[in-house]
């Protein structure tokens, strides 16, 4: 009997942390679908990932702010590969300003993507993950436990995400679905219009988060690291 090849879906997987996770999983022999709001960005990333293992990456245009869009992404994976084992909710945005200057529109976008988007991702995927006894992994932030000036929207979204994730973990673990929240500190990505460079060598790298996800899914079924804080060893 042929060995079952497991599959993953990563939101915001065309760059940064999401792409780093996709690389790690494909190297582990897992098929990976990556989503982006831009089909071109998803295609470009999938083409690069398929150079690691041909046919293991799938590009999907999807918007986490829309439940139907998330349901379609999950259905695309099921139609192509017949199963969904891992869902990594990675898509996120950061808008930073004092409360006096933060617009209602930027507040709403932050909450819609960082918090409601994960709720929609869970609603879209939980039936498939229950079927496979799978894993739902949230990429949160240390901003989900440490507040800072200019962070009202971002802190609110990440504090909410950590609470949502931990409560979701309790809801689904008896159905055989694991939920873990990963809370990174400074990561060398394009987040908030940053351009990664050699100056970011002290930061966590996207492949480091990929390694954490790879290690998590190899844990024995009886063991669940439900919340993981990760930070640079020697921050600037």
N, C-alpha and C positions, 0 to 999 in steps of 0.2 A: 504494500500500500504506500502510495506517495505521501511524503511528509506534508502536512498542512502548512502553507505559508501564511503567516499572520499579516494583518494590515493595520495601518494607522491613518488617522486624518488629523492634520495640523492646521489650525487657522492662523492666518498671517505667516505662512510658511515660506514666503518667497525671499526672505532676507532675515538677517539678525538671528535672534534666539531660535525662531521657528525653523530657519534653514539649518542652523547648527544641530537641532534635534533631528531633522529629516536626514541629514548626513549620517548621524550616529545610528539611526534605526535601519537605514538601508545597508550600512556596513554589517549590521547584525542579521541581515537577511529578511527584513520586514518590508513589505510593500507600503509605500507612503503616498497619500494624496495630500497635496498642499493647496491651500486656498489663498486667494488675494482678491481685492476688489478690482484689480486689473488683470484681465486674462493674459495680456502680454507679459506682465511681470511673473505670473504663475508659470507660463510657458517657458520663459527664459530660465527660471530656477529649475523646473522639471527637466529641461534639456541637460542642464549641468549635472543634476543628480543622476540622470540615466547613464551618465558616463561612468558612474561608480558601479552600478548594476543595471544593465539594459532592461527596460520595461518595468522597473520597480517604482518609478515616480509618475504620478498622475497630477495634472494641473487642473484646478477647478476655480472658476470665477464665482465668488460668493461674498456676501456681506453679512457679518454677524448681527447687524442691527435688524435683520429681517428673518423671522422664524421660518417662513416658507423657503427662503434662500438656504438656510441651514439644513432644512429637511431635504431639499434637493441635493445638496452636497453629500449628505449621508447616503441618500438613495443612489447617487452616482457611484459611490464606492461599493455599495452592495450589489449593484448591477454589474459592475466591472469584475469584482473579486469575490463576491458571494458572502462576505463577512466583514465585520468591523470589530477589531480587538482593542484598539487604543485610540482614544480621542485626546488630543493635546490642545487645550484652549489657550492659545498664545496671543491672539490678536489684541492689540492695545494701543492707546494713544495717550499723550501727555500734554495738557495745557496748564501753564503755570502763570499765575498773576495774583496780586492782592485781591481780596474779596471786593474791594471798592472798584476794581477795574475789570474783574472777570465777568464776561458777558453771559447772558442766559443761554445763548447758542453754544458757547464753548463748554459751559457746565453740562448742558444736555448731551452734547456729543461724547464727552468723557464718560458719563454714566451709561449712555446707550451702548458704547463699544466695550468698555471695561467691565461692566457689571451685567446689564441686561443682555449683552451679547453672549455672555457665558451661560446665563439662564436659558437662552434660546438654543445654544449649543447642546446643553444637557437635555433639554426637552426633545431635541431632534435625534439624539444618539442613544438615549438610555435604553430603549427597547432592544436595539442591536447589541449593545454592550451587555445587557442582561442575558441575551441569547448566547453570547460567546464567553460569558464570565470574564468580562474585560476590565479595562482600566480607564478612568477619566482623570487627566492630570491638568491642573490649572497652573498657569504661570502668573503668579501674583507679583509681589514686590515687598521689600522691607518697608516701603511706604504704607503697607497694610498694618503696620504696628508702630511705626515711628512717624509722628506728624512734624510738619515743618512749615515755615512761612511761605506764602504763595502756593500752597498745596491744597487748598480747600477742595477743589474738584477731584484732583488725583488721589489725595488721601481718602476722601469719601468713597471713591470708587474701589480703592484697594482694601480699605478696612471692610467695606461691604463684601468684597469678593472673598476675603479670608473667612468671614463669618458664613457666607453662603456655602463655600466649599466644605467647611467642617460640618455644617448641618447636613449637606447633601451626603457626605460620607456616612453619617449615621442612618440616613434614609435607605441607602442602597447596599450597604455591606452585607446584610443578610440574604440578599439576592445574588451574592457572589461577585459584585462589582466593587472594585477598589477605587478610592478617590484620594488623591494626594495634592496638596498645595505646595508649590515651590516658590519661595520668596527671595529672589535675588537682590543684591545690592547693585553697585555700579557694574554694568556690562558694556563691553565695547561694541556698540551697535549704532545703527542710523537713527535710533530713537530720538524724537524731538529735534529732527533736522541736524543731528550730529554727524560729522564725517569721521569715521574711525581712522586712526593713524598710529604711527609708532608711539606717539605720546600716550596711547591707551594701553600700553603693555602691562601696566600694573592692575588693570581691571580684569574682572571675570571675562572670559572669552565665550562666544556662543557655543563653541564645541565643548566647553566645560559643562554647560547646562545639558547639552546632548549626552554627555557621559553620565550625568545624574539620572536622566530619564532612562537611559540604557540599563543602568544598575537597578533602578526601581522595578522595572518590569521583569527582572531576573530574580527578584526576591521570592522566597517560598510563599505559596498561597496563604499560609497561616499567618504571615507577618505583613503589617501595613505601616510604613512610615507616613503618617497622615499629614504632617506639616514639616517642611524643611526650610530653614533659613540658611542662606549662603551669601558670603560677602568676600571682598578681596582680602587676601592675607595681610597685605601692607598698603592700606589706602593712602592716597595723597591728601 
